[in-house]
Amino acid sequence: MQIAVIGAGAVGCYYGAMLLRAGHDVTLVGRPAHVEAINARGLHLESAFFTGFILAKAVTDIAALTPPDLVLFAVKSGDTDDTARVLKPVLKPDSIVLSLQNGVDNPERLRKILSQPVIAAAVYVATEMPGPGHVKHNGRGELIIGAGPHSATLAKLLSDASIPTTVADDIDAVQWSKLINNCAYNALSAVAGIAYGEMVKVEGASAIVTNAVTECLAVAKACGVKLPGDLLDKTLGLPATMPLQQSSTSQDLGRGKPSEIDFLNGFIVRKGIEHGIPTPTNHALQVMVKLVERSGSRRG
């Protein structure tokens, strides 16, 4: 299968590597440093089950792609619309676009631009990029994708590539649950550049997480989203499953890149304003990250 990974960062490179190992024809679209390293020596995957270089193709220009059967769309939320417009002429009428992005509104934004099937996904994987063309897998790796005409076939393809994938009838609830996890941990991890396991050892950190989640649950209810009753307990238990993981927001700030905080805690703040629900903890977390972005104190 011809597969294109658009936004070949930590998440895109990990799933691209798994599909490459399963024998698919994968092209990675990424930043020049990563593309140069991958084309020179292959994609370096470091994980508990495999460590080594995987032969791969990489490009910086979406227009250079062979029209793909499947697109793994993994760009930052702020780049969704512009990237989709560039991708549109490259796609075949029956290309499938799988959104592996944070946030909850990216699939809807993609559907407004693309006529091809767009499938939403919630991603549960701990990965990082220690260097150009080098992806490190720290844990988990499962996907939950939205239901649709192509979903069962896609889930089998991914599962056959050792990517555990299930289909959810209510993907909105799944994505909101993932959003709430991000709102709980991303900003706290990012401001200090600290992994989840160490973060929750700091006095008061778990209380901040609880407050953020409680606000998110109130906003979700106002938006008509039904979430599991045990979501707070599950969110508080997340660091035990990913103790060494730093959030994607932390990784962004560490590299001096713009974060997605406006599409995480900032999204909750905007929706809270729309529905008259106070979200002071989420607002504070959003502003904390914006301050670090402005100061550049995490760079280098």
Solvent accessible surface area in square Angstrom, and as a share of the most:
residue,aa,sasa,rsa
1,M,94,0.42
2,Q,60,0.27
3,I,3,0.01
4,A,2,0.01
5,V,0,0.00
6,I,2,0.01
7,G,22,0.21
8,A,5,0.04
9,G,29,0.28
10,A,20,0.16
11,V,45,0.26
12,G,1,0.01
13,C,0,0.00
14,Y,7,0.03
15,Y,1,0.00
16,G,0,0.00
17,A,0,0.00
18,M,9,0.04
19,L,0,0.00
20,L,26,0.13
21,R,116,0.42
22,A,49,0.38
23,G,67,0.65
24,H,40,0.18
25,D,52,0.27
26,V,1,0.01
27,T,17,0.10
28,L,1,0.00
29,V,10,0.06
30,G,16,0.16
31,R,139,0.51
32,P,96,0.61
33,A,56,0.44
34,H,31,0.14
35,V,14,0.08
36,E,129,0.58
37,A,8,0.06
38,I,3,0.01
39,N,85,0.43
40,A,83,0.64
41,R,119,0.43
42,G,3,0.02
43,L,0,0.00
44,H,35,0.16
45,L,0,0.00
46,E,55,0.25
47,S,15,0.10
48,A,112,0.87
49,F,98,0.41
50,F,58,0.24
51,T,86,0.50
52,G,18,0.17
53,F,105,0.44
54,I,19,0.10
55,L,158,0.78
56,A,19,0.14
57,K,101,0.43
58,A,6,0.05
59,V,38,0.22
60,T,73,0.43
61,D,76,0.40
62,I,17,0.09
63,A,74,0.58
64,A,66,0.51
65,L,15,0.08
66,T,85,0.50
67,P,62,0.39
68,P,1,0.01
69,D,40,0.21
70,L,0,0.00
71,V,0,0.00
72,L,1,0.01
73,F,0,0.00
74,A,20,0.16
75,V,20,0.12
76,K,58,0.25
77,S,0,0.00
78,G,51,0.49
79,D,71,0.37
80,T,0,0.00
81,D,45,0.23
82,D,99,0.51
83,T,20,0.11
84,A,0,0.00
85,R,133,0.49
86,V,79,0.46
87,L,0,0.00
88,K,97,0.41
89,P,112,0.71
90,V,18,0.11
91,L,18,0.09
92,K,66,0.28
93,P,124,0.78
94,D,100,0.52
95,S,0,0.00
96,I,22,0.11
97,V,0,0.00
98,L,0,0.00
99,S,1,0.01
100,L,9,0.05
101,Q,15,0.06
102,N,26,0.13
103,G,7,0.06
104,V,26,0.15
105,D,37,0.19
106,N,1,0.01
107,P,6,0.04
108,E,98,0.44
109,R,45,0.16
110,L,0,0.00
111,R,123,0.45
112,K,158,0.67
113,I,30,0.15
114,L,8,0.04
115,S,103,0.67
116,Q,19,0.08
117,P,42,0.27
118,V,13,0.07
119,I,13,0.07
120,A,4,0.03
121,A,1,0.01
122,A,2,0.02
123,V,10,0.06
124,Y,27,0.10
125,V,19,0.11
126,A,1,0.01
127,T,4,0.02
128,E,54,0.24
129,M,10,0.04
130,P,71,0.45
131,G,21,0.20
132,P,67,0.42
133,G,0,0.00
134,H,33,0.15
135,V,0,0.00
136,K,70,0.29
137,H,27,0.12
138,N,50,0.26
139,G,18,0.17
140,R,92,0.34
141,G,4,0.04
142,E,50,0.22
143,L,3,0.01
144,I,43,0.22
145,I,0,0.00
146,G,5,0.05
147,A,59,0.46
148,G,39,0.38
149,P,134,0.84
150,H,71,0.32
151,S,1,0.01
152,A,77,0.60
153,T,102,0.60
154,L,6,0.03
155,A,11,0.09
156,K,134,0.57
157,L,27,0.14
158,L,1,0.00
159,S,48,0.31
160,D,95,0.49
161,A,5,0.04
162,S,78,0.50
163,I,1,0.01
164,P,80,0.50
165,T,15,0.09
166,T,86,0.50
167,V,62,0.36
168,A,17,0.13
169,D,140,0.72
170,D,76,0.40
171,I,26,0.13
172,D,86,0.45
173,A,14,0.11
174,V,27,0.16
175,Q,9,0.04
176,W,17,0.06
177,S,15,0.10
178,K,37,0.16
179,L,1,0.01
180,I,0,0.00
181,N,22,0.11
182,N,13,0.07
183,C,0,0.00
184,A,0,0.00
185,Y,1,0.01
186,N,3,0.02
187,A,0,0.00
188,L,30,0.15
189,S,0,0.00
190,A,0,0.00
191,V,50,0.28
192,A,70,0.54
193,G,23,0.23
194,I,45,0.23
195,A,17,0.14
196,Y,15,0.06
197,G,13,0.13
198,E,89,0.40
199,M,8,0.03
200,V,47,0.27
201,K,152,0.64
202,V,88,0.51
203,E,172,0.77
204,G,39,0.37
205,A,9,0.07
206,S,51,0.33
207,A,57,0.44
208,I,65,0.33
209,V,1,0.00
210,T,44,0.25
211,N,71,0.36
212,A,0,0.00
213,V,0,0.00
214,T,74,0.43
215,E,21,0.09
216,C,0,0.00
217,L,54,0.27
218,A,42,0.32
219,V,0,0.00
220,A,0,0.00
221,K,165,0.70
222,A,41,0.32
223,C,44,0.26
224,G,64,0.61
225,V,27,0.16
226,K,178,0.75
227,L,37,0.18
228,P,65,0.41
229,G,90,0.86
230,D,64,0.33
231,L,9,0.05
232,L,48,0.24
233,D,103,0.53
234,K,128,0.54
235,T,1,0.00
236,L,67,0.33
237,G,36,0.35
238,L,22,0.11
239,P,7,0.05
240,A,87,0.68
241,T,78,0.45
242,M,19,0.08
243,P,63,0.40
244,L,143,0.71
245,Q,14,0.06
246,Q,60,0.27
247,S,1,0.01
248,S,39,0.25
249,T,2,0.01
250,S,0,0.00
251,Q,29,0.13
252,D,5,0.03
253,L,6,0.03
254,G,24,0.23
255,R,110,0.40
256,G,29,0.28
257,K,54,0.23
258,P,107,0.67
259,S,21,0.14
260,E,9,0.04
261,I,1,0.01
262,D,46,0.24
263,F,47,0.20
264,L,0,0.00
265,N,0,0.00
266,G,0,0.00
267,F,16,0.07
268,I,0,0.00
269,V,16,0.09
270,R,102,0.37
271,K,54,0.23
272,G,0,0.00
273,I,132,0.67
274,E,117,0.52
275,H,83,0.37
276,G,65,0.62
277,I,38,0.19
278,P,107,0.68
279,T,12,0.07
280,P,88,0.56
281,T,21,0.12
282,N,0,0.00
283,H,92,0.41
284,A,53,0.41
285,L,3,0.01
286,Q,29,0.13
287,V,62,0.36
288,M,66,0.29
289,V,0,0.00
290,K,84,0.36
291,L,113,0.56
292,V,18,0.10
293,E,39,0.18
294,R,212,0.77
295,S,77,0.50
296,G,18,0.17
297,S,88,0.57
298,R,55,0.20
299,R,141,0.51
300,G,117,1.12
